Amino acid sequence: MMTWTAFSFLMTGVLLNAGAQLLLKAGTNVLGVITLTADNWPSQFGRMALEPHIVAGLACYVVSVIVWIVGLSRVPVSIAYPLLSLGYI
């Protein structure tokens, strides 16, 4: 059985993960098509690193992993893992 606390941690992780995807997409919408070559990759990386949506999306990923690990420490992976599918709805 899953406690309310464990469920809350896992769902927060799922929601942060989905939010990260939306923020990354918003960032790429601002930047446009990103073409990486041997010559331009440093400047392209700089553009991505300075885009606020991308920075926020990466921050959401970091927090989602931490929250997910806390939730995963409370329930078996066979129960937690299927909850990730809620991020695809």
ZAMARGU-4260 file (C-alpha; in steps of 0.2 Angstrom, whole numbers, plus 5000, padded with zeros to 4 digits):
<rodrens>
0) 5000/5000/5000 | 5006/5017/4996 | 5005/5031/5009 | 4998/5048/5005 | 5016/5056/5007
5) 5024/5043/4995 | 5010/5047/4982 | 5013/5065/4984 | 5031/5064/4982 | 5029/5053/4966
10) 5016/5064/4958 | 5026/5080/4962 | 5040/5072/4952 | 5029/5067/4938 | 5021/5085/4937
15) 5039/5093/4938 | 5045/5081/4924 | 5030/5086/4913 | 5033/5104/4917 | 5051/5103/4912
20) 5046/5096/4895 | 5034/5111/4892 | 5047/5123/4898 | 5061/5116/4887 | 5049/5116/4872
25) 5045/5135/4876 | 5063/5138/4876 | 5066/5130/4859 | 5051/5140/4852 | 5060/5156/4857
30) 5077/5150/4850 | 5071/5142/4834 | 5079/5128/4825 | 5095/5123/4833 | 5109/5117/4821
35) 5125/5111/4829 | 5141/5110/4819 | 5159/5108/4825 | 5161/5127/4823 | 5145/5134/4831
40) 5142/5122/4845 | 5149/5134/4859 | 5138/5149/4853 | 5123/5138/4852 | 5126/5130/4869
45) 5128/5148/4876 | 5111/5153/4868 | 5103/5138/4876 | 5111/5141/4893 | 5105/5159/4893
50) 5087/5155/4888 | 5076/5157/4904 | 5064/5144/4899 | 5077/5131/4896 | 5086/5135/4912
55) 5069/5134/4922 | 5066/5117/4913 | 5082/5110/4918 | 5079/5116/4936 | 5063/5107/4936
60) 5071/5091/4930 | 5084/5092/4944 | 5070/5095/4957 | 5059/5081/4950 | 5074/5068/4951
65) 5076/5073/4969 | 5058/5072/4973 | 5056/5056/4963 | 5071/5047/4973 | 5062/5052/4989
70) 5046/5044/4984 | 5055/5029/4977 | 5063/5026/4993 | 5045/5024/5001 | 5037/5012/4988
75) 5043/4997/4977 | 5048/5002/4959 | 5034/4991/4952 | 5022/5003/4960 | 5030/5019/4957
80) 5036/5017/4939 | 5018/5015/4931 | 5014/5033/4938 | 5027/5040/4926 | 5014/5036/4912
85) 5003/5050/4919 | 5015/5062/4912 | 5010/5057/4895 | 4992/5061/4896
</rodrens>
